[in-house]
């Protein structure tokens, strides 16, 4: 079991995967259409040819209220996960993504309808309704892409279980992507953090045993530049372990290249430095940047 209340990194983004269906929470139209308030569960490659397709539509950030609840905001749309009728109508099992002020003249409007708790099993529970986020057909039917809010006692309890999968995105300033040099990497590259507060070298991403970490590159603002994450390699520090197993070298795959790695059992409490190697626009020159990975201690069951 995972103690999500202490392990969620509110500075990063997560994919939210249902543990039965294996599909991920997705903003309607991949977050690109402001009038589309729907929320779905999709496989990462579903409808990849759709003109709106954007892998970032699967990314969500958790905003803490410092009282054990979170607003869950989509990276692309900027809208927040919302219980139907703001959680106030027990018969309304719908799920939406809304701006925080949408519908504030509605008689059911309640800002607490945007608040969710996450327990150690992976239930995501609305503060007002007390219902849990549920995969359509309890996750058992691949063609059912819907998501709902239901009492946790309804149907298969496993359909209510979700897993948070962190991502690490290397951002490159689009104005400098084609003229980047090894001397300017730390100036023009980041992981989306406020670099006046956290340098790239000190950027620390918290993960849990069993998490799949996904490294992918993109430019900000978006541009035609392509960032290939070609390799992620553990620094050779005596006495330290490789939290991703194997020989400590993870290779990029796909087009553009992306690197994935699963945090291995027995590495809880580790704090390691990994070097991310990347190229811009398929050129031969390879750049590198060095953030840290922290594996949270495992909670005893």
N, C-alpha and C positions, 0 to 999 in steps of 0.2 A: 504494500500500500504506500501511497505517496502523500506527504503532508503539503497539499497544494497551497495552503494559506501562507506558508513560509517559503515556498519554493518558486512561486510565480515571479518571473522577471518582468516588471511593469515597463521596462524600457525597450523590451524586444517584442517580436511578433511570433505567433504560433499558428500552426495548422491544428484544427480541432477534429480529431478522427473518432468516429464511432467504433467501439470495440467489437461490435457484431458485424456490421455491414462493411467495415473497412473504408467507408466513404467519409468525405470531409465536409465540414460546414462551409457553405458557399453563399456569398451575397448574390442576390438576383442580378442577372446580366453582368456577372463578375464585378459588380460594384460600379459599373460605368454609366448606368442610366439612373439619374436622381429620382425619377418617378417610380422606379421599380423597387418596391419595398419588400419583396419576397425574400425568403431564406430557404436554402435547399441543402441536401447532402448529395455530393457528386464525387465520382472518382476523379483523380487529378487530370486524366486524359479525356474525360467525357466532353463531347462537342468541341474538341480542340480546334476544329475548323470554323467555329462560329466567329463572326467578326468582332464580337465583344470579348472573346476568350482572353483571359489574363491570369496567369498563375497567382498573382498577388490578390486576386479576388478571394482566395482561400486563406488569406492571412488576417489574423485578428490580434488586437492588443488589449490587455487587461488594465483597466484604470481603477485603482483601489480607492474606496471611500474611507480607508483606514479604520473601518469597523467590521471587517470580515467579509465585505461584499465588493463586487467589481462591476463596472460597466464594461461591456465587451464591444469594441469598436472595430469595424472593418477597415483595413488599410486603404482600399481604393475608394469606397463610397464615403468614408468618414461617418457613416451612420452606425447606430448602436443596436445590439440585439434587444428585442422588446417582446415581452409576453403580450398576447392578444388582450385587448381591453385593459392594458396596463395591469394585467393580473387580477382585475377586480370582478370578473364575471366567470364563475366556475365552469360554465358550459362552453366558454370560448377557449378552445385548445390551440388556436393558431399561433404562429410565430412570425415575427416581422423584423425588419431593420428600419429604424426611424432616426431622424435627427432628434436631439433632446427636446426641442421646442415644438416638434410636429404635433398637431392636435391638442395644443395646450388649452384650447377653448372647449374641448370635449369634456362632458360631465364625468367621464371615467379617468380623465387624465391624472396621472400620479407619477412623479419622477422616479419613485421607488420601483416602478414597473421595469425600469432599465437595470435594476440591480440583481446580481446573481452571486450565489455562494457556490463553492466547489468543495466537495468533501473528499476524503482520502480514497474512496472507491472510484471516483471519477464522475459522480453525479453533479450536474450543473443545475442549480435549483433557484427558481425565481423568488425574490424576497416577498412579494405581495401574494402571489397565488400559492406559493409553496409547492408548485408543480415542477417536475424535472424535464429538462430538454430531452426529447425522445426522437430517435430515428424512425421514419415511416416503416410500418409493418414490423416494428421492434428490430429493425435491421436485417430481417431474414429474407427480404424480397429485393433483389438487386435492381429491379425496374422501378421500385418505389423510391423516388428522390425527395419525398417530402420530409419535413421535420415538424414536430408538434411540442406542446407542453402538456403533460399528463401527470396525474398522481403516480408516485413511484410504486404504488401497490397494484397498478393496472398492468396486466400482461407480464411478459418476460422481463425481469429486472435487469437483465444484461443489456437490453436495448437502450437503457438510460445511461450506459457507461461510455464515457468519452476519454480520450487521451490527448494531452497537449504536446505537440511536436514542435520544438523550437526551430527557428530558421536564423541563419546568419547571412546577411546580405552585404556584400562589399559595394559601396557606392563610389562612383568616380564622377567628379564634376565634368559635365558634358563639354564645357568650354575648353577643357584641357585634356580630354581623353585621347586625342590623337597626337599630342605633343608631350605626353607624360614622360618624365625621366625618373631614373632611380633616385635622384636627389629631391624630387618634388612629390614623391608618393605620399608622404605623411602630410603634406600640405593640401593635396587635392583629393585624397582618398579618405574614406571613413567607413563606419558601419552604421551611419545614420545618427550617431550620438552627438551631443554637444561637445565638440572637441576642446572648447575652452575649459571644460570641467573634467573630461576624460580623454586622454590621448589614445591613439590607436594601440600602442603597445600595452597600455593599461586597461584597454577595453576588456571587460570580463563578462562572459556569457554563462549563466547558470543553467545546468541541465540535470536530468535525473537518470539513474540507471534504467536502461531500456529505451530511452529516447532515441529517435533518429534525428540527427542534426543535419540540416540541409544548407550548404553554402551555395549561394548563387550571386552573380554579379549583375548590376544594372547601373545606369547613369541617372543622375538627378541634376537638373530636370531631365525627363526622358528624351532620348535622342536616337539617332541611327547607329551610334557607336555600340559595339558588341563587346561585353566583358566576359571572357572565358576564364572560369576558375579551373585551372588545369590540374592542381594537386594541392593537397593539404598534408603537411608533414610535421610530425611531432619533433620538437627540439630534443636532441640527445643529451638529457640531463641525468647524470649518474644517480641511481636509486629511485628514479621515478618510473611509473608504469605508463603503458599506452592505453588510454581509456577506450580507444576504438578497436583494440585487438590487432592481430596480425603483426606486420612489421612496422607499423606506425606511419605508413604512407598510404594515403587515400587518393585514387586517381579520378580525374574528371571524366564524365561521359556525357553523351548527348550533343546537341547543337543548339545554342551555345553550351559549352561544357559546364557541368554542374557536379559538385562533389557531395556525396552523402556518407554518413557514418553512424553506426549504432553504438551507444554507450554500453560498455560491457559490464556484466555483473562483477562484483568484487572490487569496483573502483570508487565506491562512495567515499567522499571526502577528498578526492584528488583535486589538485589545482595545477593545471598544466598549460604550457605555452605551445601553440601550434603555428607553423608558418604557412600562410596562404599564398600560393603562387598563382599569378594570373597574367593574361595577355589581353591586349586591346585590339579589336578588329582583325584578329587572326595574324597579327604581325609576329615575327620571330622573337622579338624582345620580351623577356619575361620579368615581371615585377614581383615583389613580395611584401608582405605585411604581417605583423605578429601580434595577434590578440591572445587572450587566455580563455581557457575552458575550466569551469569549476563544476565538479560533479557533487551534487548535494548528497549528504549521508542518507543511507537507506533507513526508512522507518521500519522498526520491527513490527511484524504482524502478530 
